[in-house]
Amino acid sequence: MTDSPDPARLTFTVTDDDTALAVGSGSLPVLGTPRLLAWCEAATCAAVEPSLPEGGTSVGTRVSLEHLAASPVGAEVTVSAEPAYVDGRLHRFTVSARHADGKLVGSGEVTRVVVDAERFLSRLG
C-alpha cells in the first residue's frame, strides 16, 4: 500500500432517480443530499482504490458535508476527492462538487479506513 492516495474526480448527471423526491430527503425534483453524499463517497473510493493492498477495501467512517446549491435534473456535477490526511489505514479526504460552470454545489470531508474485506465480513454476526 502506498502512503497517500491520488486525487480523484468523477462526473455525474442528475437524473430523476437522484432527486430529493426519489431518495426520500425532500419533495423537490433537485439533487438530493443523500445522492450527493454517495457521489462524494464514490470519489473517495476511486481515490483510495489504487493504494489498496491485495484483499483490501475501504469503509466510510465519518462524513461532514454541506450541500450549498440546488442541481436540477440534467445538471452535470463533478465531484473531487483530494487526500487531506493519511495515517496508516486512515484516509481523510476533502471533497467538493461543482456544476460545469464552476459553481460550488457541496463541500466537506470524508474519512475512510482500509480493512481486509474477508476479515471485515467475517466479523458480521
C-alpha positions as CSV (number, residue, x, y, z in Angstrom):
1,M,0.0,0.0,0.0
2,T,1.3,3.4,-0.9
3,D,1.4,6.2,1.7
4,S,-1.1,8.5,0.1
5,P,-3.9,8.1,-2.4
6,D,-4.1,10.2,-5.5
7,P,-6.9,12.8,-6.0
8,A,-10.0,11.5,-7.9
9,R,-12.6,13.3,-10.0
10,L,-15.9,11.8,-11.1
11,T,-18.7,13.4,-13.2
12,F,-22.3,12.6,-12.8
13,T,-25.5,13.8,-14.5
14,V,-28.5,14.3,-12.2
15,T,-31.4,12.0,-13.2
16,D,-34.9,11.6,-11.8
17,D,-33.6,8.8,-9.6
18,D,-31.1,11.2,-7.9
19,T,-33.7,13.8,-6.8
20,A,-34.6,14.6,-3.2
21,L,-38.1,13.4,-4.1
22,A,-36.8,10.0,-5.3
23,V,-34.4,9.4,-2.4
24,G,-36.8,10.4,0.3
25,S,-34.9,13.5,1.5
26,G,-37.4,16.1,0.4
27,S,-40.2,16.9,-2.0
28,L,-38.3,18.8,-4.8
29,P,-37.0,17.5,-8.1
30,V,-33.4,18.5,-7.5
31,L,-30.3,16.6,-6.5
32,G,-30.9,15.0,-3.1
33,T,-28.3,15.4,-0.4
34,P,-28.0,11.6,0.2
35,R,-27.1,11.1,-3.5
36,L,-24.6,13.9,-3.3
37,L,-23.0,12.2,-0.3
38,A,-23.0,8.9,-2.2
39,W,-21.2,10.6,-5.1
40,C,-18.6,12.1,-2.7
41,E,-18.0,8.7,-1.2
42,A,-17.6,7.2,-4.7
43,A,-14.9,9.7,-5.4
44,T,-13.1,8.9,-2.2
45,C,-13.3,5.2,-3.1
46,A,-11.8,5.9,-6.5
47,A,-9.0,7.9,-4.9
48,V,-8.0,5.2,-2.4
49,E,-8.6,2.2,-4.7
50,P,-5.1,2.2,-6.4
51,S,-3.4,2.2,-3.0
52,L,-5.3,-0.8,-1.5
53,P,-3.4,-4.0,-0.6
54,E,-4.5,-7.4,-2.0
55,G,-7.8,-8.3,-0.5
56,G,-8.3,-4.8,0.9
57,T,-11.2,-2.4,0.7
58,S,-12.1,0.8,2.5
59,V,-15.1,1.7,4.6
60,G,-16.5,5.1,5.3
61,T,-16.3,6.1,9.0
62,R,-17.0,9.8,9.2
63,V,-18.7,12.4,6.9
64,S,-19.1,16.2,7.1
65,L,-21.0,17.6,4.1
66,E,-22.5,21.0,3.3
67,H,-25.0,20.9,0.4
68,L,-24.8,24.5,-0.9
69,A,-26.6,24.8,-4.2
70,A,-29.5,23.1,-6.0
71,S,-28.9,21.0,-9.1
72,P,-31.8,20.3,-11.4
73,V,-32.4,17.1,-13.4
74,G,-29.9,17.1,-16.3
75,A,-27.3,19.1,-14.5
76,E,-23.7,17.8,-14.7
77,V,-21.9,17.6,-11.3
78,T,-18.2,16.9,-11.0
79,V,-17.1,15.6,-7.6
80,S,-13.5,15.8,-6.5
81,A,-11.7,14.0,-3.6
82,E,-8.4,15.3,-2.5
83,P,-6.3,13.5,0.1
84,A,-6.0,15.7,3.2
85,Y,-4.5,13.3,5.8
86,V,-3.2,9.8,5.9
87,D,-2.2,7.9,9.0
88,G,-1.7,4.2,8.3
89,R,-5.1,2.7,7.4
90,L,-7.0,6.0,8.0
91,H,-7.5,8.2,4.9
92,R,-9.2,11.6,5.2
93,F,-10.4,13.4,2.0
94,T,-11.5,16.9,1.3
95,V,-14.5,16.6,-1.1
96,S,-16.2,19.2,-3.4
97,A,-18.9,19.1,-6.0
98,R,-19.3,21.7,-8.8
99,H,-21.5,22.4,-11.7
100,A,-20.0,22.6,-15.1
101,D,-19.8,26.4,-14.8
102,G,-17.7,26.0,-11.6
103,K,-20.5,26.8,-9.1
104,L,-19.9,25.0,-5.8
105,V,-22.7,22.5,-5.1
106,G,-21.2,21.0,-2.0
107,S,-18.1,20.6,0.1
108,G,-16.9,18.7,3.1
109,E,-14.7,15.9,4.4
110,V,-14.9,12.1,4.2
111,T,-12.9,9.7,6.3
112,R,-12.3,6.1,5.2
113,V,-10.4,3.2,6.9
114,V,-8.7,0.5,4.9
115,V,-9.7,-3.0,6.0
116,D,-9.2,-6.6,4.9
117,A,-12.6,-7.3,3.2
118,E,-12.8,-11.0,4.2
119,R,-11.8,-10.3,7.8
120,F,-14.3,-7.4,8.0
121,L,-17.2,-9.5,6.7
122,S,-16.3,-12.5,8.9
123,R,-17.0,-10.2,12.0
124,L,-20.6,-9.7,11.0
125,G,-22.9,-11.8,13.0
